[in-house]
C-alpha cells in the first residue's frame, strides 16, 4: 500500500472515531459506516459486474428450478 492510501485510511478512521463519540449522531454514523463496509464486502465477494444498462448484476434473475 502506498503512503497516501494509508494516510487517507488513518484520517478516515480518526474522523469516524471522533464523530462516533457523539451520542446519537455517532451511533447513526457508525451504523452507516457498517452498512457501507458490508456492502463493499458483498460486492467484492460476489465479484460484482456491470450489465449492459450499467446496473449491477448478482444473478440471472431466473428461477433455476423452473428450467428442469
C-alpha positions in Angstrom: 0.0 0.0 0.0 1.2 3.5 -0.7 1.8 6.1 2.0 -1.1 8.2 0.6 -3.6 5.4 0.9 -2.5 4.7 4.5 -2.8 8.4 5.3 -6.3 8.6 3.9 -7.3 5.4 5.8 -5.9 6.8 9.1 -7.7 10.1 8.6 -11.0 8.3 7.9 -10.7 6.1 10.9 -9.9 9.0 13.2 -12.8 11.0 11.7 -15.3 8.2 12.2 -14.0 7.6 15.7 -14.4 11.3 16.6 -17.9 11.5 15.2 -18.7 8.2 16.8 -18.0 9.6 20.2 -21.1 11.9 19.9 -24.1 10.3 21.5 -26.9 10.0 18.9 -25.2 11.1 15.8 -22.3 8.9 16.5 -24.4 5.8 16.6 -26.1 6.7 13.3 -22.7 7.4 11.6 -21.2 4.1 12.9 -24.2 2.2 11.6 -23.9 3.9 8.2 -20.2 3.1 8.0 -21.0 -0.5 9.0 -23.6 -0.8 6.1 -21.1 0.7 3.6 -18.4 -1.7 4.7 -20.8 -4.7 4.5 -21.9 -3.6 1.0 -18.3 -3.2 -0.2 -17.6 -6.7 1.2 -20.5 -8.2 -0.6 -19.6 -6.6 -3.9 -16.0 -7.8 -3.6 -17.0 -11.3 -2.5 -19.7 -11.7 -5.2 -17.5 -10.3 -8.0 -20.0 -7.6 -9.0 -20.1 -6.9 -12.7 -21.9 -4.3 -14.8 -24.6 -5.3 -17.2 -25.5 -3.6 -20.5 -27.6 -0.9 -18.8 -24.9 -0.1 -16.3 -26.6 -1.7 -13.2 -25.1 -4.4 -11.0 -26.0 -8.0 -11.8 -25.8 -10.6 -9.0 -27.5 -13.4 -10.9 -29.6 -14.2 -13.9 -32.9 -13.4 -12.2 -34.4 -16.6 -13.5 -35.7 -19.4 -11.3 -33.4 -22.4 -11.9 -35.9 -24.9 -10.7 -38.3 -24.0 -13.5 -35.8 -25.0 -16.1 -35.9 -28.7 -15.1 
